[in-house]
Amino acid sequence: CAFSTLLPHFLCLLDLKWCGGCKVEKPRTDFHRNCRKRDGLQTCCRVCAARFSGNHYRRHKAEYKARSWDQKRRIRDLVWAVKSKPCVDCGVVLDPRLMDLDHDRGEKHFSLFEARLHGIHQVERELLLVSPRCPICHRRRTFGIPAVKSDGSIPGK
């Protein structure tokens, strides 16, 4: 054992570790890794760690749910703000629920339809890559048909 100077010799020979949670010697394979600890393992076994995590979640469930709802609301507000802008091609302003977000800059990492599954910082980065377009202009752009402004002219000509 590489850590024989750090652990009691008999525990190292038997490949055992003392669990600080249940106060029992257990095989080292029963512990999660932790590179910050001298022996490279957590102080509590996997069973005790799962029990602690479950108890902690039950005690703080309301806080976890509030934080989750707050993040979902902030993400929705960010997406809504971009969709509230006029179409970049024709300039029409529609209800944000009807506007599309077109990935026209950079590489698309995920669909903003799935924004709630990602963190706020990832969503902010993804929103930098999109432009708001009305559904008609978005379809035109997707299928290579030139966009038309509300006055009948073609943008860029």
Disulfide bonds with the S-S distance in Angstrom:
Cys1-Cys12 2.46
